[in-house]
Amino acid sequence: MGAVADSLASKRIAVCVGSGGVGKTTVAAALALQRALDGGRALVCTIDPARRLANALGLENLGNAEARVPEHRFAAAGLAPRGELWAMMLDVKRTWDDLVARHAPDRTRRERILRNRIYQQLSGALAGSQEYMAMEKLYELATERDYDLVVLDTPPTSHALDFLEAPDRILDFLGNEAARRLLTPALSAGRVGLRIAHLGGSYIAKTLARFTGGEVLQELSEFLGVFDGMYEGFQSRAAAVRSLLADPRLGFVIVAGPNPLSVDEALLLHETLHAESMPIAGAVVNRASSSLLSPGAAPPSPEALAAALTAAGESFEPSFPARLARAVADNELLATADQRQTERLFREVEAAHSVVPRFEGNVHDLDGLARLARRI
Amino acid sequence: MVGSSLLDRRLLIVTGKGGVGKSTVSAALAVLAARRGKRVLVCEVNAPERVAPLLGAPPAGSSIREATRGISTIDLTPQECLREYGLMVLKFRTIYDAVFENRLVRFFLRALPSFSELVMLGKILHEATQEDGAGRPRWDLVIVDAPSTGHAVQLLRVPAALLDTVAAGPLRRDAQWMRDLLIDPKRTALSIVTLPEEMPVNEAIELDAEVRDVLGIPRGRLFVNAMPGDVFTDSECASLARLAEAPLPLGPAAEAARRQAVRRAEAQRDLGRARTSLDLPTVVLPLLVRPTWDRAAVEAIADAIALAESES
């Protein structure tokens, strides 16, 4: 087992964070697999429709419900897990609808929310919605299920703060006092479908209406109206989610690729997590190139390679030694650059470190995933 | 020439999975257009600024700044775009300040669904259509270094979403105007950047379907970035595994060559898959092995794009 998987041994929740395209989903799945192999009941919850992962796990599809990876799949890969591996994919819209159902006082109210166009926007495409629901799902999985380890893959962030701030941002929207004040008095009377005339003579409301059109404000006021009274439920749950994130049984795993851009983003994430006192379990640099020469050795010259080929009795094209020399020099250049970026990240992250080498081929089965898991 | 027609649009949107080289391709397209005498604006969308530094210039921040001859850049933020949009709609700074500097309203607008996306997209499209006093476009070309896949779709579908949500009013008029520009094949094209690897190609295929079926934005090119070179012949490749067992110096060199050849073969497979799954003109860009990623690298990518288009 690698250092990062090791540091998760005492954890119940792992949250994988990092920029897109670094293999975060695969790392998340490998961490869950490792725990299952070690005898735990582990779940990986992905964000993207990772079909390849579903295939690798022998599951038809990853859906919003948890599915267990079948035994025969492990047997086929020559693995004998002492625990269980489960997998699912977050369905943002469904999670929203479930949340509304959970908090709505009655059926009519629930239906009215589900039909509201502002709600449909919010639950479908609103920025931050995915991040919020990921946190919400995590809370549900952590508190209402019996897993030894839940590994959450998070949406790729262009901003480190997105998934930490998203719940607050959306709650601001749902419970926004400013909006309420603007849209009263109709709201306080509990009436919906108010007209623009009801927005009060407020100078601010009128100017806003000029900006967005009265329709939007009307839809919005209706939406806030039906949400009235449910907000406290949402808020207390979000507060619980927030405190879960700071729980010592939870560990963030920062995943990065060995390139400057990805490491910049990882460092920014680390800084944010650190400032918010979130527990960081480790950092993983995925798909790093490795050096083929002993430290400090210069890459061989074409002449030296030509001599070695001749001495070995090989026949070769005249340009072959130069191309070999170029290949090894390029490899060293890549390995040095990757190592520099890896060190830049590890210097800052005071937690477990793992470097996963670039494997040939893609990880397309449990065996490959297990191979990866051993390095994390 | 395929490429020249791409650069003849007014608005080029560049998107793709995170980490595939969108900013490099955006910068290279800007360099190529500037070489042809065009005045170019590159917009980055609320992300760590990359294009100006790649061109060897200091970051522009949230106001337009010339990075190099013919190329200006800006890093759009919702706050600054909202301010501009607000001033444009309201005409009077005093009213804007009174209303939008109001703490409650700021709070409210920040939370309004898709409002940040709307004002940023509005700013981009406004720049793409702006004219100087003589009726000449202010920019010959506006390039959008769009956020990665999911966020880009969120940004670009705002006008359509608003047309679904909003029945009438100024917001609907703006949304209509934006949508008209985004779907106009004479003025706009969206290009996807990907890597010749499994997941990025899968994502490019899904993104393209969304561009076609959901966004309806005219499709430009598929840029396949960082393609390993075709260095070794088949018979050489066959001998590399054996040679990799040899002692120094031959062994490590042959192992490096073997790895390179394997990567090339894998990349070929994924490139082939991208070509057959997507009926898009494809531009293949070479993997550049460089100690630092700078202006020279961008120029090299621009050369590769120019070469690819002259051959097509």
Interface residues (C-beta under 8 A of the other chain):
Chain A: S19 G20 G21 V22 R51 R52 R117 I118 Q121 L122 A125 L126 A127 Q130 P155 P156 S158 H159 R169 I170 D172 F173 N176 E177 A178 A179 R181 L182 Y203 I204 T207 L208 A209 R210 F211 T212 G213 G214 E215 V216 E219 L220 G257 N259 P260 L261 S262 D264 E265 L268 L292 L293 P299 P300 A304 L305 A308 L309 A312 E314 F316 E317 F320 R323 L324 A325 R326 A327 V328 D330 N331 E332 L333 L334 T336 A337 E360 G361 N362
Chain B: K17 G18 G19 V20 N46 A47 P48 R50 G86 V89 L90 I95 A98 V99 N102 R103 L104 V105 F107 F108 R110 A111 L112 P113 S114 S116 E117 P147 S148 T149 G150 H151 Q154 R157 A161 D164 T165 V166 A167 A168 G169 P170 L171 R172 L195 E197 E198 M199 P200 N202 V231 F232 T233 E236 S239 L243 A246 L248 P249 L250 P252 A253 A254 E255 A256 A257 R259 Q260 V262 E266 V289 R290 P291 W293
